[in-house]
C-alpha cells in the first residue's frame, strides 16, 4: 500500500489527532479526549519476538489497515517464525507505520494489554482486519476486539487517550520514513537491507542464510 499524501514528510501528533485523527475516532465512539491524558505504562518502542541475541535481525514496518500487511502475516510470517525465529536464528522486530487513524488506534490497542499480549493482538487484528476495517464504526469494532483480548472498556478508553503512546508510535513511523526510507507497507529489512518483495519468502530466507 503506497503512502497517502497527508502522511508524507514530517508528521506530528497533533496532525493525526486533530486533523481527522484519533480524536475523531474517539468522538465516534462517544469518548472525550482529555487535554493531557497519559501516564500508563504501556510498552513503547520496538516489539521483539525471538532471541534478542539472534545473529540476524528481521524488521517489518506494517500498517494494521494494510491488506498487503495482512497477506504477509497470513502467508509469509508463519513460515518465517517457525523456521527462523523459533529456532533462535532471527530476532523479529515489529514496527508500526500507521497509514490512517484506525491503523493508529489498532496499533495502540495491540499495546494496551502489555508486552505479553502484543503479538497475539497483532495476529488477531490481522485475522479480523476485513471485518473491523469495514465496520460502520471501526473504533467500536476495535473496542470489541479489545474486550475479547481481556481489555475492559474503561481500559480501552484510557489507552486510546494516552498521548505518550500516540507520540511513541508516530515517532516510530517518522523514523521509518526518514531514516529507513519506508515508502509503503509492508516493508521488510534483513540486517538493515530492504527486501524488494516482502511476499517472496524464498528471497527472505536466502538473505537470512547469507547473513548467518
Secondary structure, DSSP 8 states (H G I E B T S, - for coil): -B--GGGSS---HHHHHHSSSHHHHHHHTT----TT--------S-EEES-TT-SEEEEEEE-TT-HHHHHHHHHTHHHHIIIIITTTSEEEEEEE--SSHHHHHHHHHHHHT-GGGHHHHHHHHHHTHHHHHTSTTHHHHHHHHHHHTT--HHHHHHHHT-HHHHHHHHHHHHHHHHTS---BSSEEEETTEE-S-TT-HHHHHHHHHHH-
